[in-house]
Amino acid sequence: MYDLIIVGAGPAGMSAAIYGARAGMELLVMEKKPMCGGQVLDTYEVDNYLGIPGINGYDLGTRFREHGEKLGVPIKEEEVLAVEDAGSVKRVRTASGVYEARALIWAAGARHARLGVEGETELAGKGVSYCAVCDGAFYRGRTTAVVGGGDAAAEDAVFLARFCEKVYLIHRRDSLRAAKSLQKKLAELPNVEILWNTVVQKIAGGENVEELVLRTASGEESSLRAQGVFIAVGIRPDTEAVRDLVECDENGYILAGEDCVTTASGIFAAGDVRKKPLRQIITAAADGANAVASAEGFLLSF
Ligand SMILES: Cc1cc2nc3c(=O)[nH]c(=O)nc-3n(C[C@H](O)[C@H](O)[C@H](O)COP(=O)(O)OP(=O)(O)OC[C@H]3O[C@@H](n4cnc5c(N)ncnc54)[C@H](O)[C@@H]3O)c2cc1C
């Protein structure tokens, strides 16, 4: 029986592991991938994590692992398939067995939906991005495109318009789903142009993104020169295994405050799985620390 099981070895899970290990907890981290870092591994360059500007995502993931190793954090490379909440015991099932703990931190992160077009995978991190807040600053004075029509796409376009010379918002329909207030902001920005009823067919470039091949609903093809394309067509939190145990919003994000306390006693939510305004490495790491502080309080009640 562990004090604490942490699911996910991204920034939230590894931060929780480091705080938990330093607090002397008997803990176990479960991670389905062979490497720590989570989404950080998909990031070519992280330029906004305090103290280590410009670090490569893989190197940052390696540092997370090394930091854990230094403190003796045990990591099992297994996917958690189901969680059972038996009150004072939380059971975690994987393909190979069942693990038990008094408390659980769910830090399984989120996945960005892909467009699924030619060039997207090849040019990921070379102009194709899924995070404007993360990568936008690399495109100062340049032309970028945002793909999508919801709040995230509209917010990305507003954010990028601050420093990009021109921002195209490419949407497959003739109206945006984004909040009216965001639509109003977009309309006021002279460097944002919305391309309605248009889809991206291909992202092209050599070393980096150079142009997008577009197609309108009436079948007309055109090419758009842009150095960056931000894909904002959806993000899905990895919360399926705990959705029946803790309260989530309509998009599957776990309802928990800054203390990471969920509606289930002894189950805590940290990082991108939590409903919150900003999903970044630094906020995920902060959640990991807060979740352990809350778990410590909970464990003391035994
Ligand atoms: C392309 C890209 C670029 C980004 N760039 C930046 C940036 O420059 N700066 C920044 O601050 N943020 C950036 N972000 C956002 C940042 O990476 C995330 O906010 C952060 O990684 C969230 O951390 P997390 O620990 O909550 O989740 P994740 O990083 O998603 O980690 C979750 C971990 O849980 C594991 N997992 C999931 N389900 C299970 C399961 N059932 N069993 C076991 N393990 C499981 C996953 O394999 C993963 O390792 C970027 C995101 C993307 C996609």
The ligand as a Gaussian input file, in Angstrom:
#p B3LYP/6-31G(d) Opt

LIG

0 1
 C        3.322000      21.231000     -29.055000
 C        3.203000      21.821000     -27.675000
 C        4.067000      22.832000     -27.300000
 C        4.003000      23.369000     -26.020000
 N        4.896000      24.340000     -25.691000
 C        4.881000      24.837000     -24.433000
 C        5.825000      25.838000     -24.043000
 O        6.686000      26.258000     -24.833000
 N        5.753000      26.305000     -22.768000
 C        4.804000      25.876000     -21.873000
 O        4.820000      26.335000     -20.737000
 N        3.898000      24.959000     -22.227000
 C        3.912000      24.430000     -23.478000
 N        2.966000      23.508000     -23.843000
 C        1.941000      23.109000     -22.864000
 C        2.552000      22.169000     -21.812000
 O        3.354000      21.198000     -22.457000
 C        1.450000      21.511000     -21.002000
 O        0.646000      22.504000     -20.411000
 C        2.060000      20.637000     -19.883000
 O        2.915000      19.652000     -20.429000
 C        0.961000      19.953000     -19.076000
 O        1.568000      19.135000     -18.149000
 P        0.809000      17.899000     -17.474000
 O        1.797000      17.226000     -16.614000
 O       -0.468000      18.366000     -16.919000
 O        0.388000      16.955000     -18.694000
 P        1.225000      16.245000     -19.842000
 O        2.426000      17.023000     -20.196000
 O        0.224000      15.973000     -20.913000
 O        1.701000      14.875000     -19.183000
 C        0.783000      13.857000     -18.872000
 C        1.498000      12.516000     -18.819000
 O        0.579000      11.520000     -18.391000
 C        0.771000      10.334000     -19.152000
 N       -0.486000       9.571000     -19.153000
 C       -1.672000       9.916000     -19.706000
 N       -2.611000       8.992000     -19.464000
 C       -1.997000       8.028000     -18.740000
 C       -2.453000       6.785000     -18.179000
 N       -3.717000       6.382000     -18.320000
 N       -1.567000       6.020000     -17.524000
 C       -0.273000       6.419000     -17.370000
 N        0.209000       7.583000     -17.878000
 C       -0.648000       8.378000     -18.539000
 C        1.141000      10.865000     -20.528000
 O        1.845000       9.879000     -21.281000
 C        2.021000      12.059000     -20.176000
 O        3.374000      11.698000     -20.065000
 C        3.012000      22.920000     -25.107000
 C        2.137000      21.900000     -25.482000
 C        2.230000      21.349000     -26.747000
 C        1.303000      20.226000     -27.146000

